[in-house]
């Protein structure tokens, strides 16, 4: 089992294609995950992206986008270990691994809620989601 194992999901009242566009540009990734180096393992278009992870952690990460009702459930997974001095995965003591997992869980939720606030901006509760893919709040 990896030292850091994060699973999160958040509903956005936004079409999957609009959410997918947020994760498609590699130039955006350092702002979302500043201490991680990401390499695309599988670009699944409107269904999300899977990456191999380097940098502070070594492992895998995924954003899976699931069309649900009139929006998207953003499923986020991070499974990784700290990167040792030799560049290979290392292990943390349990307490340190738990603290890092919680930190990464909070970071994942901040990303999801920031996307939700920005992409749903101006949408009144009960209204259908915006369909314009170029709309930016």
Phi, psi and omega in degrees: 000136180291156177297320180246119181225101184247131174229128181215152172213141182218136177271132174240131177277065184213141179298148180306322181298324179291320178291318180302323180299331180291332182257356185283333186268113180302337179292340180277338187298318180299331177288328181278320183226076190297333183260008181245143172255125185247139174231127184296126175263319178209117174266111184256021176062235183290354177262000174113197186220143170243137181233155160268147187245135172228185182096230181296330179234157176234123180167223181222156179216149180213141166242112179253127182252120183245122176291123180222127181049238182257027181205212187220134168265122178267111176263129182237132179229134172225119178231110187202166175237160176297151177272123181284174181298338178271003180086357180263161178300141178239186178234148174252155169299155186306315182298317179294318179296319178296317179297317180293320178299315179297319178299316180291327176296315179295321178297319179298318181291323176299317178299311182297315181291327176295317176298315180302312181297317184285314185283334178264003183305133178085355180270119178284148178306136180089345177282154176292157180291156176294145180250351181287113183289344181266353183295129175228133180283000000 
